[in-house]
Structure formats: C-alpha cells, structure tokens
C-alpha cells in the first residue's frame, strides 16, 4: 500500500510540474508579438510603376470564431497566402496590412514593394495563440501587375484542433479597387 501511495504522489508531482511548464509556455506565447516575415531579399525598386496595373484586395481572416454563444470562442491558426498566378510575369506586393475586428491596423507586413516570381506563393502565419485580430480580422493588400497579366490571388486557411475534433475553412480575397 505504501508503494502505491508513493507512486501516486510521484505521478501527481510529475503531472503538476509538467502542467506548470505548459502554463509557462502558454503564457510566453500570449506575450509574443505578431508573426514577422523577412522578405528583404524580395524587395524591388519599381521605377516603372506607372506602367503597371494597380489594385487593392480585401481578405477576411479569423483569429477566433464563436462556439455555442458569443461568449465562447475557439482560437484558430491562419495561413494567409499571396499567389502570383502568372507563369510568365512577376506580380508586385506594395502593401499587406493586418487589421483587427474594430478596424485598427495591427501590423504592416510590407515595408517596400516586393516581387513575387512567376507562380510563387508567399505566406503569413497568424499563430493560434495570437488573439489580437479577433473574430473579424482582415488584410488589405495593394498590388501591381504587368498589363495583360492576371491578378494575384489572396486566400486564408484557418485551422484548429481540440482533442479529437478539428475545424478548418478557407476565405478568398475580393478586389475592392
């Protein structure tokens, strides 16, 4: 009986220590900033910007979705994709601004124009623990392409897994200018 109690206490101690470690890890994630990307090697000087066709696209991105009621939400990981659909021309990303549910700009991901090579995809990941965007987060992208080239595509994949259940869905960007 004494051995059983000792083993039980040891197990409880291990579980408690592991839980504290997980809590500290979770707490660290809560304090981390928005994800960053380094596209400095893709920056370009667009001298002939006037000859390009310009556009602006809106993409809804969900950091959270409601579950059961408006008082309970699930956190999601979002993968935002910017896709050059041209096989023979570059596309240019001029801005990629992330906004929260209330329309407050949280982050600008593009500091200078960047080039997407033919059929290239660039991604931004919004981590599951990053709740800053909320249920109505979105991106505004400004872009440019060569005349007679196809427009870039903007998509987001949101995913979460809790226990044995998973949730995933996509959103697609809409040109607004």
N, C-alpha and C positions, 0 to 999 in steps of 0.2 A: 504494500500500500504506500509506503514511504517513497519508493522508487517512482510510482505513478504520480504522486504529488510533485516530486522534484522535476520529473519530465514535463508535467503540465505547466509548472511555473517557468521552466526554461523556455518552453514553447511560447507562452504568453509574453515573456520578456523579449524574445526574438521578434514576434509579431509587432509588439509595441515599438521596438527600435526601428524596424522596417517601416512602420507607419510614419514615424517621425521623419525618417529620411524622405519618404514620398511627399510628406507635407512640406518639407523644406524645399524639395524640388519643385513642387507645385507653386509654392509661394514665390520662388525665384522666377518661374515662368510668368506669374502675374505682374512682376515688376519689369520684365524685359520690354524694350521698345518695339515698335513695329518692325517687321522684317525689312531688311535692306537688300538692295541688289547693286552690283557693281558692273555697270555697262560702259565704263570709261573707254574700254577698247573698241566700243562700237560708235563712239561719238564722231560726228562729221560736221564739217563746215559747209553749210548749204548756201553757196554763193548764188546759185541759180534758182533760189526758192520761188521766184515769181513765175517760173515756167512750170511749176508743179501744181497739181490739183490738190486742194486742201479740203479737209473735212474734220468733223468732230463727232465722236460717238459716245453714247451713254451705256454703261453696263451695271446692272444691279448685282450686288454681291451680298450674301447673307453670312454675317459672322455668327448670328443666332437665329433660331426660329422658335416660335411659341409651341408649347406642347401642353395639352389639356386646357389651359386657360392663359390669359395674358400675363399671369403672374409666374408662370413656369416656362423656362426656355431651355433649349438644347444648344450647346456651343458647337460650331462647325469649323472645319478646316476648309479654306477656299483656295483653289488654284486658279489664278487668273492667267489666261493665255492670250497673247497678241500674235496673230498669224499673218505672215505675208503669203498671199495666195498666188503671187506671180512666180512663174517658173523662169522668166527672162528679165526681171527688173527688180530693183530694190524697192522697199517701202521705207518710209521715214516716220518715226515716232517723235513728235515735238513736245508732247506733254502726256503725263499719266498721273492724274491727281486722284487721291483717295479721300472720300467724304464719309462722314458718319450719318446716322439716321436723321439728324437735325440739320444737315447741310453744312456742317462745319468741316473745313478742309483739315484732314489729319496728317497727310503726307504727300509730297511730290516725289515721284519715283524717277523723273527725268529732269536733269539739270540743263542739258544741252541736247540738240537733236541727235538721235541715234538712228543708225541704218539697220534694217532687218534684211539680211541677204535673201536671195531667191528661196522661197518655200521655208524660210526659217520661222521658228516659234520661240518667243521669249515668254518667260513666266514670272509671276509674282505669287508668293505663297503667303496667305494670311493664316497664321497659326490658330489652332483650335482654342488655345488659352487667351488669345487676343480678342477681347470683347469690345474694344473701342468703337468699332463700326456699328455694332448693334444689329437690329433686325432690318434696318433699311439702308445699309451701307451701299455705296456706289462708287464707280470710277467715271471720270470724264477723260477721254483720250483725244488729243489733237494729233492729226497725222497728215502726211502728204505722200502722193504717188506721182509717177510719170503720167503724162496724158495718155489715154487709151489703155492704162493698166487697171487691173482690178483693185478694188478697195480691200484694205485689211479686214480680218475678222477678229472680233473680240468675244471671248467666251469665258465663263467661270464654271468650275465644277466644285460643288460643296459636298462634303462628306463628313460623317461622324459614325463612330461605332461605340455603342454602350452595351456591355455584357454580350449577349448573343444576337443583338439586333443592330442593324446598320441603316443608315439613312444617306441617300445621295441623290443629287439632282443637278441640272445644269441651267445656266441662263445664257442668253445671247445678247450681244450688244446691238444697239439701234443707232443708226446715223441720225444726228439731230441738226447738223448743218452741212 
